[in-house]
């Protein structure tokens, strides 16, 4: 059965077995429910749609139940892909995690993984021909190009917000964080009467981390970016202990996707690869769901489950299961916006930039960041000189922009070369090979009201629904919190199914 036939059969309700069934037989079975089907009916406890970190995390915390994960691609990872250039493995998507706590911390410990704090300086900012490396120099940049009183006011305000941020997403609309959710990041910065250097630098940081510029991103959505940039300063302001805090940026020898790969190995044949979900429908007895999907050959198949966890982007969920959700949930999902992005791996004899892990280019419009993507393995083995990979980030200037996604690989590389030569003259001459990766749903954008929508979605999911949502758009767009969302969805279904302990 070809894909077109699968859709036709789906619309007629014809896919009735885990193995392909002739259309006439399926229609006959539908017209006479008492007619036995060839395959014995088997209902899973949970079906999980998607095998990125959210789906894999959910599968891990439900591993003692009868679980199946349906993944459209032939490998796990979602936006946490890894690539290979020369003998170097590098991250094509997410570069690091910012926490070893919560669900991801438990997974890392249980799987025996060894996270490593990214060595040396993490952040650097290029501004008007000069590079500011590390938090102290970045603070000096804001002070020199603005004034010290403005910087003190900015940091005091940020410190106050950080003490309330833990209430997200369970916050009142009249609270401090509730008000930040209703104004743009630029409006918030303007209200502080800060010098122009602040919005100019922070705009590119926002684009890189969230896929949106300061006019699109909510002020509340900007906060995690600022908390990370000024982590040591805020720690000093909020505690009496002046000791150095850890960078909070960790990775693994095989990149972040090492977590996904180890989880996939542990879950084994619970994962069905090349399984693109087409539609879900509620069973006639109301006790479960039938998930229709096409396998790698285009054959139509199905699986039944008592409950379902969706980890796919919101537009896909609305396409395959809109009829299963109440209108208020559909309205919330319809408001989730995504931004595209491109990453380019650049292989050469040495990194494009190595004094810091991430060089942010505040003066550029096409490239926003250059990562020393092999920093960990390179510094661990300084005597091994087998090349290095740098990763260039190309987000949208506005989250609705997608024109750059349609540029050819060579056109993208040409623009990368041009901007690199402005910032680091001669660097493009060291590039020996390159690899382009496009992400159509790179970031769920925290637009105005995004955290209010999160609170409403959490209310639906806590109501005891057998349909759960997980993924970075349900909590905050980061790898570690996406894993947390999978854990939360799993725990809700464990309670619903009467399995309260793992």
C-alpha positions in Angstrom: 0.0 0.0 0.0 1.5 3.3 -1.1 1.4 6.5 0.9 -1.5 7.9 -1.1 -3.4 4.6 -0.5 -2.6 4.9 3.2 -4.2 8.3 3.4 -7.2 7.1 1.4 -7.6 4.1 3.6 -7.2 6.2 6.7 -10.0 8.6 5.7 -12.3 5.6 5.1 -11.4 4.0 8.4 -9.8 1.1 6.7 -6.5 0.5 8.6 -7.5 -2.1 11.1 -4.4 -4.1 11.9 -0.8 -3.9 12.7 -0.1 -5.6 9.4 -1.5 -4.4 6.1 -5.1 -5.6 5.4 -6.9 -5.6 2.1 -9.2 -2.7 1.8 -12.3 -4.8 1.1 -11.6 -6.9 4.2 -11.1 -3.8 6.4 -14.4 -2.2 5.2 -16.2 -5.5 5.8 -14.8 -5.6 9.4 -15.9 -2.0 9.9 -19.5 -2.7 8.8 -19.7 -5.8 11.0 -17.7 -5.2 14.3 -18.3 -8.7 15.4 -16.4 -10.1 12.4 -13.0 -11.2 13.8 -9.9 -9.5 12.6 -6.9 -11.5 11.5 -4.7 -10.0 14.2 -5.5 -10.5 17.9 -6.1 -7.1 19.5 -3.4 -5.9 21.8 -3.6 -2.6 23.6 -0.5 -0.8 24.9 -0.4 1.1 28.1 1.2 4.2 26.4 2.0 5.2 22.9 4.6 8.0 22.6 4.8 10.0 19.4 8.3 11.2 18.7 11.8 10.0 19.9 13.5 13.3 20.7 14.6 13.8 24.3 11.1 14.5 25.5 9.7 11.2 24.1 12.8 9.2 25.2 12.6 10.7 28.7 8.9 9.7 28.9 9.7 6.2 27.6 12.4 5.9 30.2 10.1 6.7 33.1 7.4 4.4 31.8 9.8 1.6 30.9 8.2 -1.0 33.2 4.9 -0.5 31.4 3.8 -1.7 27.9 5.1 1.3 25.9 5.7 1.9 22.2 7.5 5.0 20.7 6.8 5.9 17.1 9.6 7.9 15.4 9.2 9.2 11.9 12.9 9.3 11.3 15.4 6.4 11.1 17.3 7.6 14.2 16.6 9.3 17.5 17.6 12.9 18.5 15.0 15.4 17.2 16.9 18.7 17.2 19.9 17.2 19.1 21.6 15.7 16.0 25.3 14.9 15.8 27.5 14.9 12.7 30.8 13.5 11.7 33.6 15.4 9.9 37.0 13.9 9.6 37.3 11.9 12.8 35.5 14.5 14.9 31.9 14.1 16.2 30.1 17.4 16.7 26.6 18.7 17.6 24.5 20.0 14.8 21.7 21.2 17.0 21.7 21.9 20.8 25.2 22.4 22.0 25.0 21.9 25.8 22.8 21.5 28.8 22.5 24.0 31.6 21.5 21.7 34.5 22.3 18.3 35.9 19.2 18.3 38.2 15.7 17.0 37.7 14.7 14.2 35.3 17.7 14.6 33.0 20.1 14.4 36.0 18.4 11.1 37.0 18.7 9.7 33.5 22.3 10.7 33.3 23.1 9.0 36.6 21.1 5.9 35.9 22.7 5.4 32.5 26.2 5.9 33.9 26.9 8.9 31.6 29.7 11.2 32.3 28.8 14.9 31.8 31.7 17.3 31.5 31.6 21.0 32.3 32.7 22.9 29.2 36.3 24.0 30.0 37.6 27.5 29.9 35.6 30.5 29.0 32.1 29.8 27.7 30.8 33.2 26.5 32.4 35.9 24.4 30.8 38.8 22.5 32.2 40.5 19.4 31.3 44.2 19.2 32.7 46.8 16.9 35.9 45.1 16.1 36.7 44.0 19.7 36.0 40.7 21.5 34.9 40.6 25.1 35.7 37.3 26.7 34.0 36.0 29.9 31.4 37.5 32.2 33.7 40.2 33.7 34.7 41.6 30.3 31.1 41.5 29.1 30.1 43.5 32.1 32.9 45.9 31.4 31.6 46.3 27.8 28.2 47.3 29.0 29.7 49.7 31.5 32.2 51.3 29.1 29.7 51.7 26.3 26.9 52.8 28.6 27.5 53.9 32.1 28.0 52.2 35.5 24.8 53.5 37.0 22.7 52.0 34.2 24.5 48.7 34.6 23.8 48.6 38.3 20.2 49.4 37.7 19.9 46.7 35.1 21.6 44.0 37.3 19.5 45.0 40.4 16.3 44.6 38.3 17.5 41.3 36.9 18.3 40.0 40.4 14.8 40.9 41.7 13.2 39.1 38.8 15.4 36.0 39.3 13.9 35.6 42.8 10.4 35.3 41.4 11.2 33.4 38.2 10.8 30.0 39.9 7.1 30.5 40.0 6.9 30.1 36.2 4.7 28.7 34.7 2.4 28.7 37.8 2.2 32.5 38.2 -0.6 35.0 38.6 -1.2 37.5 35.8 -0.9 40.4 38.2 2.5 39.2 39.5 5.9 40.5 38.4 6.5 37.6 36.0 2.9 37.9 34.7 3.5 41.5 33.7 6.8 40.5 32.0 4.8 38.0 30.0 2.7 40.8 28.5 5.4 43.1 27.3 8.1 42.6 24.7 11.8 42.3 25.6 12.4 45.6 23.9 9.6 47.4 25.8 11.1 46.1 29.0 14.6 47.3 28.1 13.3 50.7 27.0 11.4 51.1 30.3 14.7 50.7 32.1 16.1 53.6 30.0 19.3 51.7 29.2 21.9 52.9 26.7 21.7 51.6 23.1 24.4 49.0 23.5 22.0 46.8 25.6 19.3 46.2 22.9 21.9 46.0 20.1 23.9 43.2 21.9 20.9 41.4 23.4 19.0 41.3 20.1 21.4 38.8 18.6 21.6 36.8 21.8 17.8 36.5 21.7 17.8 35.4 18.1 20.4 32.7 18.8 18.7 31.3 21.9 15.0 31.8 21.1 14.7 32.3 17.4 13.0 35.7 17.9 14.2 39.3 18.1 13.5 41.7 20.9 10.3 43.0 19.3 8.9 39.5 19.1 10.2 37.9 22.3 8.4 38.5 25.6 10.4 40.1 28.4 9.8 36.9 30.4 11.3 34.8 27.5 14.4 36.9 27.6 15.1 36.2 31.3 16.7 32.7 31.0 19.1 34.2 28.4 20.2 37.0 30.8 20.3 34.6 33.8 22.8 32.4 31.9 24.9 35.4 30.7 25.3 36.9 34.1 25.2 33.7 36.2 28.2 34.5 38.5 27.1 38.1 39.0 23.6 37.1 40.0 24.9 34.4 42.3 27.1 36.9 44.0 24.2 39.4 44.4 21.8 36.8 45.8 24.0 35.0 48.3 26.8 35.9 50.8 29.0 33.2 49.3 31.3 34.8 46.7 32.8 31.5 45.5 32.9 30.8 41.8 29.8 29.1 40.5 30.0 26.4 37.9 29.5 27.5 34.3 26.3 25.4 34.3 27.1 24.3 30.7 27.8 20.6 30.2 28.1 18.2 27.3 29.4 14.7 26.6 32.2 13.2 24.6 29.6 12.3 21.9 27.6 15.5 22.2 24.2 15.9 23.7 22.8 13.2 21.4 24.8 10.7 23.4 22.0 10.9 26.0 19.4 10.1 23.3 21.5 7.2 21.9 21.9 5.6 25.3 18.2 6.0 26.1 17.3 4.4 22.7 19.7 1.5 23.4 18.0 1.0 26.7 14.5 1.2 25.3 15.4 -1.2 22.5 12.6 -2.5 20.3 10.0 -0.4 22.1 11.0 2.2 19.5 9.6 1.9 16.0 11.7 3.9 13.5 10.5 5.1 10.1 7.0 5.3 11.6 5.3 8.5 10.5 2.0 9.0 12.4 -0.9 10.0 10.1 -3.9 10.2 12.4 -5.3 9.2 15.8 -8.8 8.2 16.5 -10.6 7.3 19.7 -11.8 3.7 19.9 -15.5 3.1 19.6 -15.7 1.9 23.2 -14.0 5.1 24.4 -11.3 3.1 26.2 -8.2 4.0 24.3 -6.9 5.2 20.9 -5.9 3.9 17.6 -2.7 5.4 16.1 -2.5 5.1 12.3 1.0 5.4 10.8 3.0 4.6 7.7 6.2 2.5 8.0 9.3 3.1 6.0 7.9 1.3 2.9 4.7 3.3 2.9 2.6 0.5 4.3 -0.2 1.5 6.6 -0.1 0.1 10.2 -1.7 0.8 13.5 -1.2 0.4 17.2 -3.7 0.8 20.0 -2.9 2.4 23.4 -4.8 3.3 26.5 -3.0 6.7 26.6 -0.9 8.8 24.4 2.0 11.3 24.8 2.6 13.7 22.0 6.1 15.2 21.7 5.9 16.4 18.1 5.7 20.1 17.2 2.3 21.7 17.9 1.3 22.0 14.2 1.7 18.3 13.7 -0.4 17.5 16.7 -3.2 19.7 15.3 -2.9 17.9 12.0 -3.1 14.4 13.3 -5.3 14.6 16.4 -7.3 17.9 16.4 -10.6 16.0 16.9 -9.4 14.5 20.2 -8.7 17.8 22.0 -11.1 20.3 23.5 -11.3 23.6 21.6 -9.5 25.6 24.3 -6.5 23.3 24.0 -6.5 23.6 20.2 -6.6 27.3 20.5 -3.6 27.3 22.8 -1.7 24.9 20.4 -2.6 27.1 17.5 -0.8 30.1 19.2 2.5 28.2 19.4 4.9 29.8 17.0 8.2 28.2 15.7 11.3 29.8 14.3 13.6 28.1 11.7 17.4 28.0 12.0 20.4 26.6 10.2 23.7 25.3 11.6 26.8 24.9 9.5 29.6 22.7 10.6 33.0 23.9 9.4 35.9 21.5 9.4 39.5 22.6 9.4 42.9 22.1 10.9 42.0 24.3 13.8 38.9 25.9 15.2 37.6 29.2 13.7 37.6 30.7 17.2 38.9 29.0 20.3 39.4 31.5 23.2 35.8 30.9 24.3 33.3 28.1 23.5 30.7 30.5 22.1 31.5 33.7 20.3 28.4 35.9 19.8 28.5 38.3 16.9 26.4 41.3 17.9 27.3 43.3 14.7 26.3 40.6 12.2 22.8 39.9 10.7 23.3 36.4 9.1 25.5 34.6 11.6 24.9 35.1 15.3 27.3 32.7 16.9 30.4 30.6 16.3 30.9 27.5 18.6 34.1 25.6 19.2 32.1 22.4 18.6 35.0 20.0 19.4 36.3 22.0 22.4 35.9 19.1 24.8 37.7 16.4 22.9 40.3 18.9 21.6 41.3 20.1 25.1 41.2 16.6 26.5 43.7 15.4 23.9 45.9 18.5 23.1 48.6 16.4 21.5 46.1 14.9 18.9 46.0 17.2 15.9 43.4 15.7 13.6 41.3 18.7 12.8 38.5 20.6 14.5 34.9 21.5 13.8 33.4 24.9 14.4 29.6 25.3 14.3 28.0 28.4 13.0 24.4 29.4 14.0 22.1 31.1 11.5 18.7 32.0 13.0 15.9 34.0 11.5 16.0 37.8 11.8 12.3 37.6 12.5 10.8 34.3 13.6 8.4 34.2 10.7 11.3 34.5 8.1 12.1 31.4 6.2 13.7 32.7 3.0 17.2 31.7 4.1 16.0 28.1 4.6 15.6 27.9 0.8 19.1 29.1 0.0 21.4 26.5 -1.6 24.1 25.1 0.6 26.7 26.9 -1.5 24.9 30.2 -1.2 24.8 29.7 2.6 28.5 28.9 2.7 29.3 32.0 0.6 27.5 34.3 3.1 29.2 32.5 6.0 32.6 33.1 4.4 31.8 36.8 3.9 30.8 37.4 7.5 33.6 35.4 9.0 36.1 37.5 7.0 34.7 40.7 8.6 35.0 39.3 12.1 38.0 37.0 11.9 40.0 37.8 8.7 41.7 34.8 7.1 39.5 32.3 9.0 37.6 31.1 6.0 40.9 30.1 4.3 41.2 27.3 7.0 37.9 25.7 6.1 38.5 22.3 4.4 34.9 20.9 4.5 31.5 21.9 5.6 28.0 20.5 6.4 24.6 22.3 6.4 21.7 21.3 8.7 18.3 22.9 8.4 15.8 22.9 11.3 12.3 24.0 10.2 11.0 23.9 13.8 14.2 25.0 15.6 12.6 27.1 18.4 9.1 27.3 19.9 9.1 31.1 20.3 8.2 32.6 23.7 6.0 35.4 22.2 3.7 37.6 24.3 1.5 35.5 26.6 3.5 32.3 26.0 3.9 31.6 29.7 0.2 32.2 30.3 -0.5 29.7 27.6 1.9 27.3 29.3 0.0 27.6 32.5 -3.3 26.8 30.7 -1.7 23.8 29.0 -0.4 22.5 32.3 -3.9 22.9 33.8 -5.3 20.6 31.0 -2.6 18.0 31.4 -3.0 18.0 35.2 -6.7 17.3 34.8 -6.3 13.6 34.4 -6.4 13.5 30.6 -5.1 10.3 28.9 -3.7 12.6 26.2 -0.5 14.3 27.3 1.7 16.9 25.7 5.5 17.0 26.1 8.3 18.8 24.4 10.1 22.1 24.7 7.1 24.2 23.8 5.3 22.9 26.9 7.9 24.2 29.4 10.8 26.2 28.0 12.9 25.6 24.8 16.0 23.8 26.2 17.2 20.2 26.1 17.1 19.6 29.9 13.6 21.1 30.3 12.3 19.1 27.3 13.5 16.0 29.2 11.6 17.3 32.3 8.4 17.7 30.3 8.7 14.0 29.2 9.1 13.0 32.9 6.1 15.1 33.9 3.9 13.6 31.2 5.0 10.1 32.2 4.2 10.7 35.9 0.7 12.0 35.1 0.0 8.8 33.1 1.4 6.6 35.8 -1.1 8.1 38.2 -3.9 7.7 35.7 -3.0 4.0 35.0 -2.6 3.2 38.6 1.2 2.7 38.5 2.4 5.4 40.8 6.0 4.0 41.3 8.5 3.3 38.6 
